[in-house]
Amino acid sequence: MDFQGLRALDSVHLGLGRGEILGLIGPNGAGKTTLVNVLSGFQEPSAGAVVLDGADITRRAPSSRARLGLSRTFQNVRLFAGLTAAQNVQAAALGVGMRPRAARARAAGLLERFGLADKAARPAASLPYGEERRLGLARALAVEPAFLLLDEPAAGLDEREGDELAESLRTLPEQDGCGVLLIEHDMRIVMRLCHRIQVIDHGLTIAVGTPEQVRADPAVLEAYLGTGHEVKPRA
């Protein structure tokens, strides 16, 4: 991915399977959000391909990718502020062709699951930040995705809220049958949840492996700290 002569991503290969949580980490400016934007169709790559279940979707719009089972969240939650919490989730379900009655049922179930059932009729703009985050996740799941891309879902949450969100994320592969790509700066959450971790720096993949392998990788240590210290989960 090139931006006016600047290479933001350079021959990055990423594979995600259903039923796994893959962490995507790296220093600020490494290219993580750019990669998610390319995968989800919000930016068109300068070269390369995005393949979903064997089909090339590189030129498909984000809405088309959602109908094929690819969903995402954003660093900024981007809720429909004038709609209620329930309507936000229903809108996502309707957008991929779900019938109105099914969309309402899907929304009710997800709001219950994420502890928002009592906020269903409240305008999304009135929700506290932590609840906005949970609503954004519920909306992303409304499309019944095969693959879910999460861009810093715990950003701005306190430790308790982060732990609660982590428990919700842990259940996604088994309960929803989807693969999860997780961008997250809280290494405590990453190390707890991810089956594999991919590390990028300056647009390049510098490591892929289990949390234990990545935590001890010299290239990862250099990218994060410039030292020989171990990258540890936050206490």
Backbone as a ProteinNet text record, in pm:
[ID]
protein_1_A
[PRIMARY]
MDFQGLRALDSVHLGLGRGEILGLIGPNGAGKTTLVNVLSGFQEPSAGAVVLDGADITRRAPSSRARLGLSRTFQNVRLFAGLTAAQNVQAAALGVGMRPRAARARAAGLLERFGLADKAARPAASLPYGEERRLGLARALAVEPAFLLLDEPAAGLDEREGDELAESLRTLPEQDGCGVLLIEHDMRIVMRLCHRIQVIDHGLTIAVGTPEQVRADPAVLEAYLGTGHEVKPRA
[TERTIARY]
85.5	0	88.6	77.2	157.3	69.1	122.6	56.7	153.6	135	217.4	366	407.6	549.1	590.2	504.2	534.8	474.3	556.3	507.7	462.7	330.3	273.8	270.3	252.7	256.4	344.1	431.2	528.2	525.5	452.1	445.8	406	302.7	252.5	157.2	185	97.9	35.5	-96.2	-166.9	-274.2	-276.9	-379.5	-457.6	-590.6	-677	-775.4	-783.4	-877.2	-994.2	-1105.1	-1220.6	-1184.5	-1236	-1212.4	-1083.3	-1011.4	-889.6	-892.3	-814.6	-792.8	-647.1	-627.6	-494.5	-471.4	-369.3	-333.3	-246.4	-274.7	-191.4	-137.1	-7.7	51.6	170.2	213.8	328.1	328.1	440.1	447.9	350.6	324.8	241.7	298.5	211.6	255.7	309.6	294	350.2	272.3	144.1	61.8	-55.1	-84.9	-189	-327.6	-366.8	-499.2	-506.5	-398.6	-397	-424.9	-365	-389	-535.6	-595.7	-736.9	-823.4	-787.5	-862.6	-857.4	-742.7	-729.1	-812	-803.1	-876.5	-1027.4	-1073.4	-1217.5	-1271.1	-1184.3	-1229.6	-1238.2	-1189.8	-1194.9	-1076.8	-975.7	-865.4	-829.1	-801.9	-764.1	-613.3	-558.9	-413.5	-348.3	-225.3	-150.2	-112.6	-98.8	-68.8	-112.1	-125.9	-163.9	-312	-355.7	-493.9	-546.8	-677.9	-749.6	-840.1	-823.6	-896.1	-977.9	-1106.8	-1198.3	-1259	-1232.7	-1283.6	-1255.6	-1134.9	-1092.3	-1132.2	-1212.4	-1258.1	-1182.7	-1136.5	-1066.5	-1169.4	-1156.9	-1252.3	-1183.7	-1066	-983.9	-1057.5	-1143.5	-1212.7	-1355.6	-1394.4	-1531.3	-1542.9	-1660.3	-1687.2	-1703	-1684.4	-1703.2	-1839.4	-1945.1	-2078.8	-2088.5	-2024.5	-2024	-1946.8	-1835.5	-1756.7	-1835	-1912.5	-1994.5	-2095.6	-2156.3	-2252.4	-2185.5	-2055.8	-1980.9	-1926.7	-1946.2	-1906.9	-1785.9	-1747.1	-1632.8	-1682.3	-1661.8	-1709.5	-1594.2	-1612.2	-1504.4	-1560.2	-1475.2	-1500.5	-1392.5	-1411	-1318.7	-1262.4	-1145.7	-1089.7	-1190	-1247.4	-1359.6	-1486.7	-1571.4	-1678.1	-1770.3	-1796.6	-1877.8	-2020.3	-2082.9	-2222.3	-2311	-2434	-2535.8	-2595.5	-2545.2	-2575.6	-2723.8	-2797.3	-2937.9	-3029.7	-2974.1	-3053.6	-3037	-3131.6	-3118.4	-3014.2	-2980.3	-2885.1	-2938.5	-3065.7	-3123.9	-3123.9	-3156.4	-3161.1	-3022.5	-2917.8	-2782.3	-2751	-2787.4	-2758.4	-2849.8	-2976.9	-3070.3	-3024.9	-2972.6	-2930.5	-2822.3	-2729.3	-2623.8	-2681.4	-2773.4	-2834.5	-2915.4	-2992.8	-3070.8	-2979.9	-2863.9	-2771.9	-2715.5	-2717.7	-2670.1	-2786.6	-2908.9	-3022.7	-3108.8	-3086.7	-3168.6	-3309.5	-3408.8	-3547.3	-3567.4	-3661.7	-3680.8	-3704.4	-3790	-3816.5	-3690.3	-3615.6	-3491.2	-3388.4	-3384.6	-3291.1	-3322.6	-3451.2	-3490.4	-3451.8	-3473.3	-3437.5	-3286.8	-3213.6	-3067.1	-3017.4	-3072.9	-3032.5	-3063.6	-3181.7	-3219.7	-3126.1	-3090.4	-3000.8	-2861.6	-2810.8	-2676.5	-2672.2	-2775.2	-2778.7	-2783.9	-2858.2	-2862.6	-2725.7	-2663.5	-2531.6	-2425.8	-2431.2	-2329.7	-2375.8	-2478.7	-2522	-2583.7	-2648.4	-2706	-2856.2	-2918.7	-3061.8	-3143.3	-3101	-3176.6	-3148.8	-3056	-3024	-3076.7	-3156.2	-3198.4	-3267.3	-3349.1	-3427	-3357.2	-3237	-3165.9	-3090.4	-3084.4	-3003	-2856.4	-2794.1	-2655.3	-2565.3	-2597.9	-2515.7	-2517.3	-2614.7	-2625.5	-2550.9	-2492.8	-2429	-2289.7	-2249.2	-2111	-2013.6	-1887.5	-1788.6	-1775.4	-1768	-1752.8	-1869.2	-1989.5	-2106.3	-2108.5	-2058	-2043.7	-1956.4	-1846.6	-1755.7	-1826.1	-1903.6	-1974.5	-2080.8	-2146.3	-2246.8	-2182.3	-2065.5	-1995.1	-1963	-1925.5	-1897.1	-2025.3	-2135.1	-2262.9	-2305.9	-2286.3	-2324.8	-2242	-2111.7	-2026.2	-2067.3	-2116.2	-2158.2	-2297.1	-2371.4	-2508.3	-2512.9	-2406.2	-2404.9	-2367.8	-2351.5	-2313	-2186	-2077.4	-1956.7	-1883.8	-1816.5	-1722	-1587	-1558.4	-1432.9	-1462.3	-1405.7	-1430.6	-1297.7	-1285.8	-1163.4	-1188	-1111.4	-1132.4	-1013.5	-1039.1	-932.6	-933.7	-848.4	-832.1	-964.7	-1031.1	-1161.7	-1155.7	-1038.3	-1027.7	-971.3	-951.6	-893.9	-980.7	-918.4	-989.7	-1064.2	-1062.7	-1132	-1040.5	-1099.5	-1018.7	-993.8	-916.5	-874.6	-993.6	-1090.8	-1207.8	-1287.3	-1310.3	-1383.5	-1308.1	-1174.7	-1094	-1103.3	-1102.2	-1114.2	-1250.4	-1355.7	-1489.6	-1499.1	-1441.2	-1442.9	-1363.5	-1248.2	-1165.1	-1240.7	-1319	-1397.3	-1501.1	-1559.7	-1654.9	-1585	-1465.1	-1391.6	-1346.8	-1314.1	-1264.6	-1365.4	-1494.4	-1598.6	-1631.6	-1581.8	-1625.7	-1599	-1476.7	-1454.6	-1547.4	-1569.7	-1654	-1802.1	-1843.9	-1986.5	-2037.1	-1954.8	-1998.5	-1934.6	-1836.4	-1774.3	-1690.5	-1646	-1572.7	-1424.6	-1346.4	-1207.7	-1199.9	-1109.5	-1098.8	-957.2	-947.9	-821.7	-828.2	-735.9	-740.2	-618.9	-644.3	-541.7	-561.9	-459.1	-475	-338.5	-331.8	-207.1	-191.5	-300.9	-293.2	-240.5	-110.6	-48.3	-102.8	-156.3	-218.9	-334.6	-415.6	-527.7	-478.1	-381.4	-330.1	-273.9	-190.9	-127.2	-228.1	-333.4	-434.5	-523.7	-555	-659.3	-609.7	-494.5	-458.3	-392.1	-436.1	-372.4	-239.7	-239.3	-116.6	-108.2	12.6	34.8	122.1	83.5	164.7	208.6	337.2	393.9	440.2	397.1	446.6	513.2	610.3	682.6	726.5	699.5	730.7	675.2	553.6	487.2	532.6	620.4	674.2	638	611.9	596	733	750	879.1	871.9	750.8	739.5	596.7	584	455.8	477.5	389.6	406.5	311.3	332.2	252.3	289.7	205.8	242.3	379.2	410.4	539.8	654.7	638.7	744.4	764.4	654.2	662.6	720.5	683.1	727.8	879	942.2	1087.1	1164.1	1095.8	1161.6	1247.6	1375.6	1464.5	1418	1361.8	1315.7	1198	1112.7	998.8	1046.9	1140.7	1194.4	1257.9	1329.4	1394.9	1292.1	1187.2	1085.4	1011.3	983.6	905.1	989.4	1107.2	1182.1	1321.4	1375.2	1512.8	1612.6	1571	1657	1639.3	1706.4	1694.7	1592.8	1509.1	1409.2	1299	1237.8	1127.5	999.5	919.3	788.5	694.4	646.5	566.2	422.7	328.6	192.1	192	103.9	94.5	33.2	88.7	39.3	-100
-119	0	123.3	204.4	325.3	449	549.3	678.2	785.9	832.9	940.5	913.5	795.7	760.5	697.6	699.8	637.1	498	397.3	258.9	226.7	219.5	191.7	43.1	-39.1	-184.8	-240	-331.1	-381.9	-534.9	-592.4	-738.4	-810.1	-757.4	-821.2	-933.9	-1053.2	-1168.7	-1203.2	-1213.3	-1243.9	-1347	-1452.3	-1555	-1569.7	-1578.3	-1592.1	-1704.7	-1798.4	-1908.8	-1892.8	-1954	-1952.7	-2026.4	-1974.8	-2039.7	-1999.4	-1900.7	-1856.3	-1706	-1662.6	-1520.7	-1490.9	-1406.1	-1365	-1221.7	-1199.7	-1064.9	-998.1	-871.9	-792.2	-675.9	-678.6	-577.2	-512.2	-400.2	-326.9	-186.4	-118.2	19.2	110.8	227.6	327.4	358.2	364.9	393.7	274.6	154.2	34.7	-6.6	33.6	-4.2	-94.4	-109.3	-203.3	-161.3	-38.3	7.5	13.5	50.2	49.4	-90.3	-191.7	-328.8	-367.6	-331.8	-362	-286.2	-162.8	-86.6	-154.5	-209.9	-282	-410.2	-484.6	-610.8	-588.7	-478.6	-454.3	-370.4	-324	-255.3	-105.1	-45.3	99.5	167.7	90.3	140.2	31	72.2	-23.5	-35.6	-156.5	-171.4	-134.5	-90.3	-59	-185.6	-295.4	-425.6	-533.3	-655.4	-766.4	-795.8	-889.1	-935.4	-966.3	-949.3	-992.3	-1107.6	-1222.2	-1342.9	-1392.3	-1416.2	-1463.9	-1595.3	-1702.1	-1835.2	-1868.8	-1834.4	-1869.5	-1771.5	-1671.2	-1573.3	-1442.1	-1385.1	-1256.8	-1145.4	-1073.4	-965.4	-829	-821.2	-700.1	-575.6	-588.5	-472.5	-458	-540	-532.4	-421.8	-359.1	-252.8	-312.4	-230.2	-280.1	-344.7	-287.5	-344.6	-483.4	-501.7	-632.7	-733.1	-690.8	-780.3	-819.3	-725.6	-757.4	-866.3	-858	-961.5	-1096.2	-1095.6	-1220.1	-1274.2	-1196.6	-1247.9	-1182.3	-1063.4	-992.6	-865	-855.4	-741	-680.6	-554.6	-487.3	-385	-346.3	-229.8	-126.9	-5.1	104.9	154.2	220.6	283.4	382	466.5	551.7	474.5	453.9	354.2	379.7	506.2	541.5	486.4	503.5	464.6	562.6	518.6	609	681.9	802.2	871.1	898.8	922.1	955.7	836.8	713.8	592.9	536.7	455.9	389.7	279.1	225.5	114	-2.4	-35.2	-147	-119.4	2.2	36	29.8	63.5	52.1	-91	-185.5	-325.8	-376.9	-336.9	-378	-328.3	-205.4	-147.9	-232.6	-282.8	-367.4	-496.7	-558.3	-682.9	-661.6	-553	-522.6	-495.8	-438	-403.3	-522.2	-639.8	-759.8	-848.2	-791.4	-861.4	-939.3	-923.3	-994.3	-934.5	-1018.2	-972	-889.4	-792.5	-705.9	-782.5	-884.2	-957.5	-1027.3	-1087.3	-1154.7	-1054.1	-935.4	-831.7	-784.9	-770.2	-729.1	-836.5	-961.5	-1070.8	-1079.3	-1061.8	-1064.6	-951.7	-833.6	-719.1	-743	-794.4	-818.1	-918.2	-1023	-1123.3	-1069.3	-988.6	-933.4	-829.5	-747.7	-649.6	-720	-827.1	-905.6	-964.2	-1017	-1081.1	-983.8	-860.3	-762.6	-667.8	-707.2	-630.6	-496.8	-487.9	-360.8	-368	-475.3	-492.2	-377.2	-326.8	-217.4	-83.1	-80.8	43.4	40.2	-60.3	-80.2	42.1	111.5	224	357.9	357	483.4	524.1	654.2	698.5	657.9	612.2	569	681.1	805.4	918.9	940.9	882.5	904.3	799.4	699.8	590.6	630.8	583.5	603.4	534.7	576.7	530.2	378.1	316.1	172	98.4	149.9	88.5	113.7	227.9	252	145.8	112.8	10	-124	-161.5	-289.8	-288.2	-173.7	-163.4	-175.8	-117.7	-131.3	-276.3	-352.7	-494	-570	-538.6	-602.9	-574.6	-452.1	-416.8	-493.7	-509.6	-584.1	-730.9	-785.4	-925.3	-946.1	-838.8	-850.9	-913	-898.7	-950.8	-1098.8	-1161.1	-1302.3	-1330.1	-1260.4	-1267.7	-1400.9	-1434.5	-1546.1	-1497.9	-1369.9	-1309.5	-1170.8	-1142.9	-1016.8	-947.8	-823	-744.8	-637.8	-641.7	-550.9	-456.4	-327.7	-227.6	-157.1	-201.7	-147	-140.3	-253.7	-251.1	-207.2	-220.3	-182.2	-42.3	32.3	166.9	255.1	318.7	410.8	346.1	213.5	145.6	134.2	136.2	111.9	-37.8	-77.8	-217.9	-311	-272.3	-357.2	-371.9	-260.6	-266.7	-348.9	-333.8	-411.3	-560.3	-598.6	-739.8	-795.3	-716.4	-761	-778.6	-684.6	-695.8	-817.7	-840.9	-955.1	-1086	-1098.2	-1219.6	-1236.5	-1125.4	-1132	-1175.6	-1123.4	-1158	-1303.3	-1355	-1491.5	-1592.7	-1562.1	-1657.3	-1653.1	-1554.2	-1533.8	-1653.6	-1710.5	-1822.1	-1940.2	-1975.1	-2090.4	-2057.7	-1944	-1911.8	-1865.4	-1791.8	-1735.9	-1804.3	-1891.2	-1964.7	-1880.1	-1764.4	-1673.8	-1667.8	-1626.7	-1592.4	-1446.6	-1414.1	-1278	-1225.9	-1109.2	-1036.3	-923.1	-922.7	-828	-735.7	-606.6	-503.9	-448.8	-452.8	-406.2	-370	-255.5	-213.3	-269.5	-313.5	-370.4	-512.9	-530.3	-660.2	-763.5	-719.5	-811.3	-884.8	-811.2	-870.6	-956.8	-907.3	-980.4	-1115.6	-1115.9	-1240.4	-1339.8	-1290.5	-1378	-1441.4	-1367.5	-1411.1	-1478.8	-1439.6	-1474.7	-1611.4	-1687.2	-1814.4	-1791.6	-1694.3	-1653.5	-1501.6	-1450.7	-1306.4	-1277.1	-1175.1	-1126	-984.2	-958.5	-828.5	-759.8	-634.2	-557.5	-430.9	-385	-262.4	-198.2	-68.8	3.3	-70	-125.6	-188.7	-328.2	-385.6	-518.9	-614.4	-739.8	-841.5	-878.1	-867.5	-901.1	-1027.4	-1074.8	-1198.1	-1249.4	-1382.3	-1450.1	-1572.4	-1593	-1709.9	-1709.5	-1802.7	-1807	-1688.5	-1655.9	-1546.8	-1566.5	-1688.5	-1714.8	-1689.6	-1732.2	-1711.4	-1563.7	-1492.7	-1350.9	-1269.5	-1302.6	-1225.9	-1229.8	-1337.5	-1352.4	-1325.2	-1283.9	-1264.6	-1138	-1148.2	-1029.7	-915	-946.5	-839.4	-763.7	-835	-770.9	-683.1	-733.5	-655.1	-526.4	-535.7	-416.8	-316.6	-366.2	-276.3	-202	-270.1	-209	-125.6	-175.2	-112.4	-66.6	-120.4	-88.8	-145.6	-248	-307.2	-457.5	-522.9	-667	-709.1	-615.4	-651.8	-736.3	-819.8	-902.6	-819.5	-842.4	-779.5	-859.3	-796.5	-868.3	-818.2	-906.3	-858.3	-758.2	-659.1	-560.4	-625.4	-595.4	-655	-602.8
0	0	0	-104.8	-118.1	-103.2	-35.2	-22.6	-69.9	-192.5	-247.9	-225.5	-263.3	-253.7	-122.8	-22.8	106.5	108.1	133.8	138.8	280.6	298.1	429.9	460.9	356.6	370.3	259.9	294.3	197.1	198.3	103.8	88.3	217.4	284	405.9	367.9	418.6	399	533.8	535.2	659	629	709.1	694	823.3	812	928.8	902.7	996	983.2	1076.8	1044.9	1133.9	1263.1	1371.9	1500.1	1568.4	1515.1	1581.3	1604.6	1701.8	1727.3	1693.9	1595.4	1552.6	1597.8	1678.3	1719.9	1615.5	1585.7	1495.5	1576.5	1603.5	1689.3	1619.5	1675.6	1623	1678.7	1669.1	1719.9	1646.9	1703.4	1636.5	1498.6	1399	1263.7	1188.2	1243.7	1179.5	1055.5	1045.6	931.5	966.1	1094.4	1137.6	1086.9	1112.4	1069	916.8	851.5	705.1	652.6	715.5	672.7	690.7	804.1	825.7	725.3	693.2	593	456.2	422	295.2	298.1	406.7	416.3	410.9	471	479.6	363.6	274.4	154.2	163.2	272.6	285.7	218	182.2	100.4	0	-121.8	-226	-232.1	-224.3	-221.6	-354.9	-348.1	-469.3	-545.3	-472.6	-533.2	-436.1	-488.1	-402.2	-408.5	-325.6	-331	-191.9	-176	-56.5	-99.1	-34.3	-74.3	43.6	19.6	123.1	76.4	150.5	114.6	-31.3	-77.8	-212.2	-321.1	-288.3	-387.6	-370.9	-480.7	-479	-458.6	-346.9	-316.4	-314.7	-376.3	-367.8	-415.7	-514.5	-571.1	-518.3	-426.3	-374.9	-269.2	-263.8	-167.5	-27.6	77	213.5	235.6	179.2	198.5	137.1	22.2	-41.9	42.5	98.1	183.6	308.9	361.8	478.8	446	327.5	287.9	267.8	237.2	220.5	353.6	462.9	592.7	655.9	606.9	662.9	731.1	861.5	938.5	1016.4	1059.8	1132.6	1229.7	1324.8	1408.1	1378.7	1434.7	1411.3	1543.5	1536.3	1656.7	1714.6	1628.6	1667.9	1636.6	1734	1722.5	1603.3	1570.5	1453.1	1461.9	1575.4	1587.8	1512.3	1481.4	1427.3	1546.7	1573	1699	1717.5	1608.7	1619.9	1633.2	1618.2	1633.2	1773.5	1814.8	1944.2	1935.5	2051.3	2054.5	1972.4	1991.5	1916.8	1767.3	1728	1585.7	1521.6	1597.5	1545.5	1505.3	1590.3	1561.6	1450.2	1453.9	1349.5	1212.6	1205.7	1078.3	1012.9	1094.1	1039.9	984.1	1058.9	1012.4	885	880.4	760.6	640.9	667	559.5	484.5	546.3	476.8	431.4	432.9	376.2	472.8	604	700.7	702.1	719	727.9	855.7	853.2	970.7	1100.4	1098	1221.9	1271.3	1179.8	1217.6	1268.1	1206.4	1249.8	1390.8	1422.1	1557	1659.4	1623.4	1714.5	1732.8	1624.7	1632.9	1722.5	1706	1787.2	1934.3	1963.3	2102.4	2168.2	2095.9	2150.3	2177.4	2085.9	2103.3	2214.8	2224.7	2333	2468.7	2477.1	2600.7	2631.1	2531.1	2546.8	2596.7	2551.7	2589	2699	2771.4	2887.5	2854.4	2739.2	2694.4	2674.3	2719	2694.5	2752.7	2868.7	2931.4	2865.7	2768.9	2696.7	2553.2	2520.1	2381.9	2322.1	2401.2	2349.5	2366.1	2422	2441.7	2316.4	2285.8	2172.1	2192.3	2087.5	2097.8	2149.5	2114.2	2155.4	2305.9	2375.2	2519.5	2601.9	2537.3	2610.3	2658.5	2775.9	2820.2	2724.7	2732.2	2635.4	2633.7	2750.6	2755.9	2690.7	2709	2647.1	2496.6	2453.2	2309.3	2246.1	2315.6	2264.8	2250.9	2351.6	2346.6	2237.5	2220.5	2115.2	1977.3	1959.1	1832.3	1800.6	1902.5	1882.9	1848.8	1920.1	1890.2	1746.7	1702.5	1565.1	1463	1490.1	1398.1	1390.3	1501.9	1504	1445.3	1427	1376.3	1238	1161.2	1024.2	1019.6	1137.7	1148.6	1067.6	1101.8	1019	1029.3	920.3	922.5	975.5	950.5	995.7	1050.7	1166.9	1236.4	1263	1215.7	1231.2	1336.4	1444.5	1557.5	1569.3	1550.5	1553.9	1689.8	1780.3	1914.8	1990.3	2009.9	2076.8	2222.1	2287.2	2428.6	2448	2340.4	2352.1	2441.4	2539.7	2627.2	2741.4	2751	2860.4	2981.4	3100.2	3218.6	3231.3	3332	3342.5	3359.8	3441.3	3462.1	3332.6	3263.3	3138.1	3034.5	3032.7	2939.9	2966.7	3094.2	3130.3	3089.3	3109.7	3071.4	2919.7	2846.3	2700.8	2655.8	2719.1	2682.3	2697.9	2803.2	2823.2	2713.6	2668.7	2557.5	2428.8	2404.5	2282.9	2283.9	2400.7	2411.5	2356.5	2370.7	2330.9	2181.9	2109.5	1971.5	1879.8	1878.6	1785.4	1809.5	1936.1	1965.3	1952	2006.5	2007.8	1872.6	1797.4	1670	1549.7	1573.6	1465.2	1372.2	1418.3	1329.6	1365	1268.7	1294.2	1333.2	1425.7	1478.1	1455.8	1393.3	1384.2	1484.1	1579.7	1690.8	1688	1664.2	1685.3	1825.5	1905.6	2042.6	2100	2169.9	2233.2	2373.6	2435	2568.8	2557.1	2582.3	2563.6	2660.6	2771.1	2865.9	2798.8	2722.4	2650.9	2535.2	2460.6	2344.7	2386.1	2488.9	2530.9	2588.9	2648.5	2707	2601	2494.1	2402.4	2276.1	2226.2	2089.1	2078.6	1979.3	1948.8	1876.4	1785.9	1715.7	1718.2	1698.4	1691.3	1570	1494.2	1383	1416.4	1400.1	1435.4	1307.6	1288.3	1175.2	1225.4	1149.1	1181.7	1051.5	1034.9	911.2	789.2	804.2	691.5	658.1	738.5	712.8	825.4	791.2	894.3	948.7	1081.7	1140.8	1226.1	1257	1334.9	1327.2	1328.1	1340.5	1427.5	1525.7	1610.3	1727.1	1817.8	1939.5	2027.6	2125.8	2216.2	2280.6	2319.4	2383	2286.5	2160.1	2061	2030.5	2013	1977.2	2091.4	2214.6	2330.6	2345.7	2297.2	2313	2184.3	2077.1	1948.1	1950.8	1917.1	1921.4	1832.8	1715.1	1626	1687.1	1758.8	1824.2	1938.8	2015.3	2126.3	2076.3	1966.6	1911.2	1860.2	1793.3	1738.1	1847.5	1957.4	2064.5	2159.3	2192.9	2301.1	2262.2	2153	2117.3	2216.3	2291.7	2393.4	2391.8	2482	2495.6	2597.4	2647.1	2746.3	2683.2	2763.2	2717.4	2711.6	2605.9	2598.4	2687	2792.9	2892.7	2892.1	2928	2949.3	3063.8	3055	3161.4	3285.2	3400.5	3524.9	3554.8
[MASK]
+++++++++++++++++++++++++++++++++++++++++++++++++++++++++++++++++++++++++++++++++++++++++++++++++++++++++++++++++++++++++++++++++++++++++++++++++++++++++++++++++++++++++++++++++++++++++++++++++++++++++++++++++++++++++++++++++++++++++++

